[in-house]
Amino acid sequence: MTLPFPHAHPTNGTPTILDQPFAFRNNEGMICAAGTPKPIARGDDTTLGDRTETFFNGANDGALLGGALPFHKSELDYLWQVDGAGGSWPADQSRSNALAKSVSSPRSQPSAQTYMQSVSHALDIMQAEKALPQGLRKVVLARTLMLEQTQDILIANVLAKLSEDLSVTAFQVALPPKADDLKPRHLVGATPELLIRKNGSAISSHPLAGSARRQDNKDADAAAAKTLKSSAKDQHEHGFVVEYILDTLAPYCVELGAPDGTTLTATRSMWHLGTMIKGVLKDPDTPAIVLTSKLHPTPAVCGMPCMRAANLIRELEPIPRDFYAGAVGWCDRRGDGAWYLAIRCAELCGAQARLYAGAGIVLGSEPRAEAVETAAKFGALLAALGLPSDAALHELNQLQG
């Protein structure tokens, strides 16, 4: 059988959503690519409009464009045109762990100790540049967990488990093969953060910044939420993101605002500060992916000033982000669609899984607390992979001991 695109690998001859370049599911519905995927010429952010113009001007009704944008705007995206939407979301048939018992223990890259040292270094820079107009105000630093087993990871099971949380958008997007490994790669995750949604002239964005781990005990969970809502440090961090998005979208809108202000929002594993931003476009033909490229990367995944923070991220993070903290999504030929931040995700390739998590660092951040936050953000993926959701906390507990 001829595979529809380089990463398709049906196991029983019947195409599934894993044989397609992208699929998304949340409480509003499901978008799964269908038909024969056609690649959009790869390029960086500067050529995105030109490379997608043919799709918006000549695609058939029902056609979709989707895929992934990398974190760094200078790197190459991975986008596809498909005939439309279809298929079905995978069901967890076995209800068993997605990982075999022979799975290796999670390996932190960098270690929690090294991560905390990077946070301290960033805080020293912020303090030194506090009085400078263009001094560093925020940087989002990420770390990874590496898992490996003896058999390929059951991606369908992972997706099924992630989509049980209706407060997030579960997704899978195909990634380009690495030069030294031609195995199919997928970015699989459960993102809580909407970067942009467009329907005609109406747009919305729901930035999240400021986080706290959910607690099993009801009273403790309520206390964690209350502490987050009243935290000056987290409100400060959140304000950077909201201001940036409002400033970026304003030139494209005749109306723009945040009528409900900042509120608490929750997933199964985390509390967040969130602000729903709504607007009306001057030009309803502006595609969602173009607005995405203008917004991305926001201070929620990068920092302020953006270029300064992005350069520091390259310096301090030993594992390249690639498509982590980029954007994933889709739009139709009218430019309507939805794009999300590629967070709470893992790169799955054969028997390996690399999980990503980051935390926003501002003056007032505490290195160990930021490491704990990243450990909590690994929780949803660890649980979907069949491991304890608090497995990433063990390393930190050992350091404390």
Residue pairs with C-beta under 8 A, 6 or more apart in sequence:
1 10
1 13
3 9
3 10
3 19
4 15
4 19
4 20
4 36
4 37
5 20
5 21
5 37
5 39
5 80
5 174
6 177
6 184
7 21
7 174
7 175
7 177
7 184
7 185
7 186
8 15
8 18
8 19
8 20
8 184
9 18
9 19
9 184
10 16
10 18
10 19
15 87
16 87
16 90
16 156
17 23
17 32
17 33
17 87
17 88
17 89
17 90
17 159
17 172
18 90
18 155
18 156
18 172
18 186
20 32
20 33
20 34
20 37
20 82
20 87
20 174
21 33
21 37
21 66
21 67
21 78
21 80
21 82
21 173
21 174
22 31
22 32
22 33
22 66
22 67
22 68
22 80
22 171
22 172
22 173
22 174
22 328
22 330
23 30
23 31
23 32
23 33
23 87
23 89
23 159
23 171
23 172
23 173
24 30
24 31
24 32
24 169
24 170
24 171
24 328
24 329
24 330
24 338
24 340
25 31
25 32
25 89
25 163
25 169
25 170
25 171
26 166
26 168
26 169
26 170
27 166
27 167
30 85
30 89
31 64
31 66
31 85
31 330
32 85
32 86
32 87
32 88
32 89
33 64
33 66
33 80
33 82
33 85
33 87
33 330
34 82
34 83
34 84
34 85
34 86
34 87
35 82
35 83
35 84
35 86
36 82
36 83
37 80
37 81
37 82
38 80
38 81
38 82
39 79
39 80
39 81
40 51
40 52
40 55
40 65
40 67
40 77
40 79
40 80
40 81
41 51
42 76
42 77
42 78
42 79
42 176
43 51
43 76
43 77
44 73
44 74
44 75
44 76
44 77
45 69
45 73
45 74
45 77
45 293
48 77
48 289
48 290
48 293
49 290
49 293
51 79
52 65
52 79
52 287
52 289
52 290
55 63
55 65
55 81
55 333
56 65
56 287
56 333
56 334
56 335
59 65
59 81
59 333
60 83
60 333
61 333
62 83
62 84
62 85
62 332
63 81
63 82
63 83
63 84
63 332
63 333
64 81
64 82
64 84
64 85
64 330
64 331
64 332
64 337
65 79
65 80
65 81
65 82
65 289
65 330
65 331
65 332
65 333
66 79
66 80
66 82
66 173
66 328
66 329
66 330
66 331
66 337
67 77
67 78
67 79
67 80
67 173
67 174
67 328
68 77
68 78
68 79
68 173
68 175
68 187
68 323
68 326
68 327
68 328
68 342
69 77
69 292
69 293
69 296
69 323
69 326
69 327
69 328
70 76
70 77
70 321
70 322
70 323
70 326
71 297
71 301
71 302
71 321
71 322
71 323
71 324
71 325
71 326
72 310
72 314
72 321
73 293
73 296
73 297
75 322
76 176
78 173
78 174
78 175
78 176
78 323
80 174
89 159
89 160
89 163
90 156
90 157
90 159
90 160
91 156
91 160
92 156
92 157
92 160
92 161
94 154
94 157
96 157
96 386
97 385
97 386
97 387
98 153
98 154
98 157
98 158
98 161
98 384
98 385
98 386
99 147
99 149
99 153
99 385
99 386
99 387
100 149
100 150
100 151
102 149
102 150
103 147
103 148
103 149
103 385
103 386
103 387
104 147
104 148
104 149
106 145
106 146
106 147
106 355
106 378
106 382
106 387
106 391
106 392
107 145
107 146
107 147
108 115
108 143
108 144
108 145
108 392
108 395
109 143
109 144
109 145
109 146
109 318
109 319
110 118
110 143
110 317
110 318
110 319
111 395
112 143
112 371
112 375
112 395
112 396
112 399
113 399
114 318
115 141
115 143
115 367
115 370
115 371
115 374
116 367
116 368
116 370
116 371
117 367
118 141
118 316
118 317
119 141
119 359
119 361
119 365
119 367
119 370
119 371
120 367
121 316
122 136
122 139
122 141
122 312
122 316
122 361
123 361
123 363
123 365
123 367
125 136
125 312
126 135
126 136
126 137
126 361
126 362
126 363
127 363
128 135
129 135
129 136
130 363
134 305
134 308
136 303
136 304
136 305
136 308
136 309
136 312
137 240
137 303
137 304
137 305
137 362
138 237
138 240
138 299
138 303
138 304
138 309
138 360
138 361
138 362
139 302
139 303
139 309
139 312
139 313
139 360
139 361
140 299
140 300
140 301
140 302
140 303
140 309
140 313
140 325
140 358
140 359
140 360
140 361
141 313
141 316
141 317
141 358
141 359
141 361
141 370
142 313
142 317
142 321
142 324
142 325
142 356
142 357
142 358
142 359
142 374
143 317
143 319
143 356
143 357
143 358
143 371
143 374
144 319
144 354
144 355
144 356
144 357
145 354
145 355
145 357
145 378
145 382
145 392
146 352
146 353
146 354
146 355
147 352
147 353
147 354
147 355
147 385
147 387
148 351
148 352
148 353
149 351
150 351
151 351
152 350
152 351
153 348
153 350
153 351
153 352
153 353
153 385
155 172
155 186
155 188
155 348
157 384
158 188
158 348
158 381
158 384
158 385
159 170
159 172
159 188
161 383
161 384
162 168
162 170
162 188
162 189
162 190
162 380
162 381
162 384
163 170
163 190
165 190
165 267
165 268
165 380
167 192
167 265
167 266
167 267
167 268
168 190
168 191
168 192
168 267
168 344
168 380
169 190
169 191
169 192
169 194
169 338
169 340
170 189
170 190
171 187
171 188
171 189
171 190
171 191
171 328
171 340
171 345
172 186
172 187
172 188
173 186
173 187
173 323
173 328
173 342
174 184
174 185
174 186
175 185
175 186
175 187
175 322
175 323
175 347
176 185
177 183
177 184
177 185
178 185
181 349
183 349
183 350
184 349
184 350
185 347
185 348
185 349
186 347
186 348
186 349
187 323
187 324
187 328
187 342
187 345
187 346
187 347
187 348
188 345
188 346
188 348
189 342
189 343
189 344
189 345
189 346
189 381
190 267
190 344
190 345
190 380
190 381
190 384
191 328
191 340
191 341
191 342
191 343
191 344
191 345
192 208
192 265
192 267
192 270
192 272
192 343
192 344
193 206
193 207
193 208
193 300
193 340
193 341
193 343
194 204
194 205
194 206
194 338
194 339
194 340
195 205
195 292
195 295
195 296
195 298
195 327
195 329
195 339
195 340
195 341
196 203
196 204
196 205
196 288
196 291
196 292
196 295
196 338
196 339
197 203
197 204
197 205
197 288
197 337
197 338
197 339
198 281
198 286
198 287
198 288
198 291
198 331
198 335
198 336
198 337
198 338
199 336
200 284
200 334
200 336
201 280
201 281
201 284
202 278
202 279
202 280
202 281
203 249
203 253
203 278
203 279
203 280
203 281
203 291
204 276
204 277
204 278
204 279
205 245
205 249
205 276
205 277
205 295
206 265
206 274
206 275
206 276
206 277
207 238
207 241
207 242
207 245
207 274
207 275
207 277
207 298
207 300
208 238
208 241
208 265
208 272
208 273
208 274
208 300
209 234
209 237
209 238
209 240
209 241
209 272
209 273
209 299
209 300
209 360
210 228
210 231
210 233
210 234
210 235
210 237
210 238
210 272
210 273
210 360
211 228
211 234
211 270
211 271
211 272
211 273
211 359
211 373
211 376
211 377
212 224
212 225
212 227
212 228
212 234
212 270
212 271
212 373
213 224
213 269
213 270
213 271
213 372
213 373
213 376
213 379
214 221
214 224
214 266
214 267
214 268
214 269
214 270
214 271
214 376
215 221
215 223
215 224
224 271
225 264
225 266
225 271
228 234
228 264
228 271
228 272
228 273
229 264
229 273
232 364
233 362
233 364
233 365
234 273
235 262
235 273
236 362
236 364
237 360
237 362
238 262
238 273
238 275
240 299
240 304
240 362
241 298
241 299
241 300
242 258
242 262
242 275
242 277
244 298
244 299
244 304
245 277
245 295
245 298
246 256
246 257
246 258
246 277
248 294
248 295
249 256
249 277
249 279
249 291
249 294
249 295
250 256
252 279
252 281
252 282
252 283
252 286
252 291
252 294
253 279
253 280
253 281
253 282
254 280
254 281
254 282
255 279
255 280
256 277
256 278
256 279
256 280
257 277
257 278
257 279
258 275
258 276
258 277
258 278
259 276
259 278
260 275
260 276
261 275
262 273
262 274
262 275
263 273
263 274
263 275
263 276
264 271
264 272
264 273
264 274
265 271
265 272
265 273
265 274
266 272
267 344
267 380
268 380
269 376
269 377
269 379
269 380
269 383
269 389
270 376
270 377
270 379
285 334
285 335
286 335
287 331
287 335
287 337
288 329
288 331
288 335
288 336
288 337
288 338
288 339
289 329
289 331
289 335
289 337
289 339
290 335
291 339
292 327
292 329
292 339
296 326
296 327
297 306
297 310
297 325
297 326
298 341
299 306
299 309
299 360
300 341
300 360
301 325
301 341
301 343
301 358
302 309
302 310
302 313
302 325
303 309
303 310
303 312
303 313
303 360
303 361
313 321
319 354
321 356
322 347
323 342
323 347
324 342
324 343
324 345
324 347
324 356
325 341
325 342
325 343
325 356
325 358
326 341
326 342
327 339
327 340
327 341
327 342
328 339
328 340
328 342
329 337
329 338
329 339
329 340
330 337
330 338
330 339
331 337
331 338
331 339
343 356
343 357
343 358
343 377
344 357
344 377
344 380
344 381
345 355
345 356
345 381
346 353
346 354
346 355
346 356
346 381
346 385
347 353
347 354
347 356
353 381
353 385
355 378
355 381
355 382
357 374
357 375
357 377
357 378
357 392
358 374
358 377
359 365
359 370
359 371
359 373
359 374
359 377
361 370
368 396
371 396
372 393
372 396
374 392
375 390
375 392
375 393
375 395
375 396
376 392
376 393
378 389
378 391
378 392
379 389
379 390
379 392
380 389
382 388
382 389
382 390
382 391
382 392
383 389
